């Protein structure tokens, strides 16, 4: 796996705009960032999705993957070590997905 710097958006250019994000730590000390992004991709297609990125040293990202939720979560809470949860290979989320009105949903994502 190759480290690379990830640029989600650049001023004056096409790109997606990152929204709410949260860090997640695994028991083996790996650090992930989970976020919601929206906007347009390089081809001009609309983007509205959650993404998960494993972060490495020196502002690099080891892997960035879209999380295939039927309805992305632009607003959510996660169980984090800062809130007293132990490090985990599971990312638990509670939030309001797009297109679901005032419904509150739960998602559980197993990290690789």
Steps between C-alpha positions, in 0.01 A plus 500: 500500500643837401463814707362803321368843590127532442358830375121500512453850361711783369410868487356587160496140381263209481489288808293373783460695820562316825236541767476352847790271587607283791819316592490132594781302668541121480648278773826468302540881489388564142324832443204548266300803396134454413330791325210613284585660165285676243541703184612394153773261388752579224247388235234736638287225657324571829661341806328441834663222703690398808867408467745322722871569487785337686744773600873450509799710596582837344147591385464192281201280441559129451163426346181696433179310440138602453277336761207347308213610723157503332447845653821689596527662844576874473432538875604228745662401827762226544624300797850640556779463752459868588144421610613201709459215249789258462695484171318267261504349152129588484382853421158554664298795369172661594361777282254645255552360148421695182150458362363344820318802646534512876590132531797418721699200376780277626784361289778261595809493279767233535847641423752304295 
